[in-house]
Amino acid sequence: MGCLTAETGLRITGYSYPYFYTTDYYRGYSPRPNGEGWFWVENKNYLRINSDGLRDWEHSKKKASGTLRIAVLGDSFVEAREVPLEDAFWFVMKENLRQCPALAGRSLEVVNFGVAGYGTAQELVTLREKVWDYSPDIVLLAVMPYNDIIDNYHPLRRTPDVPYFIYRDGKLVYDVSFRDSSKYRWHDSYLFRIWIWTHNHSRLIQLVHHVQESVRRTISTWKEQRRLSQIKNARDPAQSATPPERTALAQEVGINNLVYLEPVDKDWQEAWRVTEGLVLQVRDEVKARRVGFMVVTVSTDIQVHPDTATRQAFMQRLGVNNLLYPNLRLQSLAEREGIPFLDLAQPMHAYAEQNRVFLHGFGKNFGGAHWNPTGHWFAGQLIARRLCDQLSK
């Protein structure tokens, strides 16, 4: 009776904490079709997944005559779980593009294929398995330098249940060994599917899971802060101006932050090689279908932090003069290969510093992690402007 009363009360209050993802034979995992419920990380927001497993409104796969359709590929910044759909950058982009003279007389549609945690490898598979069914006129690939480089290379990401691409005999090939991993097989098992169904149909179980996850994240954050404090205190202050070795630096600032440095070890060099190869593979497949293409680099929180002292302190810890190495490297690739390209970090940094606004973060983490509505708004305007210029040529 107590459980029944709690279940009823939670349903009356509208509480939910569902699993939003399911296993995917080609991509490792993907959004669960028709899933919906509250998302609680960073910012509380109600999510709905459409019938085709996209965090978007429903779209007909058959494109209406006279419509320009844009497909957007990317990770959590594109899925934009932290904000309502109307605040997502690709929606802002669409609304701004309606004023583009080159689109006079045409309808405009944007389809969101972004999935949290995806790297360029899973985005390439998404292009092949999902995007072409919608017959897009333009494919927009959003690259997040902070984690996409790592996510594309197994020795750095170390996640067994997602696909990767590897070089074999000089060619980039799709590695499906993830299907044999114990983690993927368990998540794809009938027993786990029963658990997911039970979880998603019981608000009480969801509440218990929510509490467990919150405690786990709190402990993990506390341990990480203590670890960083111990490392900082153990270092000789007289040596503070000298950048430590890469291994020690990764322990201090986190392996993802090494993306701001030119790679010197073979794992990072290969991760970059694979990433650049994946971008070119996306370009080649788009070009073969005579579809427009553009690459956009997403800003990281520290790149556009409005406080100069905060950025400079971080750069000193890394031993670098700027935080634009990954963006400039991708820009150089795009220029060599003739790929339309837009780096968001530089104009967003200028805007944040000039207006003293945070473009990333929510609540206690204001200034960190994902774009807030202001960040999405400004990014959407920048991309719309660049796309309009491209369409006008």
Buried (B, 14 or more C-beta within 10 A) or exposed (E): EEEEEEBEEBEEEEBBBBBBBBBBEBBBBBBBEEBBBBBBBBBEBEBBBBEBBBBBEEBEEEBEEEEBBBBBBBBBBBBBBBBEBEBBBBBBBBBBBEEBEBBEEBEBBBBBBBBBBBBBBBBBBBBBBBBBEBBBBBBBBBBBBBBBBBBBBBEBBEBBBBBBBBEEEEEBEBEEEBBEBEBBBEBBEEEBEEBBEEBBEBBBBBBEBBEEEEEEEEEEEEEEEEEBEEBEEEBEEEEEEEBBEBEEBBBBBEBBBBBBBEBEEEBBEBBBBBBBBBBBBBBEBBEEEEBBBBBBBBBBBBBBBBEEEEBEEBBEBBEBEEBBBBBBBBBEBBEEBEBBBBBBBBBBBEBBBEEEBBBBBBEEBEBBBBBBBBBBBBBBBBBBBBBBEBBEE
